[in-house]
């Protein structure tokens, strides 16, 4: 395995740039447990060593290296009347700053879970630079799950679609394939899981409400967040408010799958709902307002239907299906209308997704099973492509990190 070289402030520590005093101060400002910050730092090597398998080694003076800083709550929050983030407290060693200026090092700002908009990372980088004279945004490489970074961002970026690597439990490929080959009729035309409330998720339920008996649908109120989500949905979407109120009063919607409706399981071992439905409607994590519309992120939600040989429609950033095809996956335009993917307007795109699902619901149960059988070559391709991409992720990440190490 190839090596990635990292510089750490202290031997055996991944808590770069943060003194104990800084951790204590940020904790006091944000009223949070300081352990959140120090535990979060460990996620950097956890992602690479345990999840990715890339061999890493501390840098010496003879090689280029990366200085890793982990994005973690609560340092991402704005502090003291939104004047700066917790990254203003970072203290980068003079050696690292000098090496960055000499093109021998880069500060690696590593997102351990999802992916923020570019401007959020820019806030973090600006605060680090403000406190560490000599550093500039061009000395940073951001690694995140956001595939919608602008090409003219002042820092380098490597997108990390690492949720591909998550293997869902209890998947029996041959059994699922046999069900499809034998035109097995399913109880539901579609599956729509919304374990955390969000405006785009409430909006798509509104669009599909008349077809709710043809779908397996969940929607959690999640610690009484629903009132705020309801108001935000009204602000973002032009919907029938009377109908929306009726839906709100019927929440939560629950699946009889044995899973606590107030949880958000990344790994879901209750698989019958996947076997009982044909089309999966994927309401991805980020999709809502102007700021969030600067995020194209693929969570485990996108890759679950691939493992269960299900076709899907995707409620995500514009051109998300394009990005999946660029990653080697195939989509379903031969059978369902995927024009929604190229619609830039938020409301129009959400409505178009709903119309695509409604059109699928017009199929008889027998015809839906027949079309699913016709899709089988694409479904098998996606199943195996996810495995292929997961195996290649380590070496691809290695190459892309070094390609982002541009001489300035």
Buried (B, 14 or more C-beta within 10 A) or exposed (E): EEEBBBBBBEEEEBBBBBEEEBBEBBBEBBEBEBEBBBBBBBBBBBBBEEBBEBEBEEBEEEEEBBBBBBBBEBBBEBBEEEEBBBBBBBBBBEEBBEBBBEEBBBBBBBBBBBBBBBEBBBBBBBBBBEBBEEBBBBBBBBBBBBBBBEEEBBBBBBBBBBBBBBEBEEBEEEEBBEBBEEEBBBEBBBBBBBBBBBBBBBBBBBBBBEBBEBBBBBBBBBEEBBEEBBEBBBEBBEBEEEEBEEBBEEBBBBBEBEBEBEEEEEEBEBBBBBBBBBBBBBBBBBBBBEEBBBBBBBBBBBBBBBBBBBBBBBBBBBBBBBBBEEBBBBBBEEBBBBEBBEBEEBEEBBBBBBBBBBEBBEBEBEEBBBBBBEBEEBBBBBBEBBBEBBEEBBEEBBEBBBEBBEEE
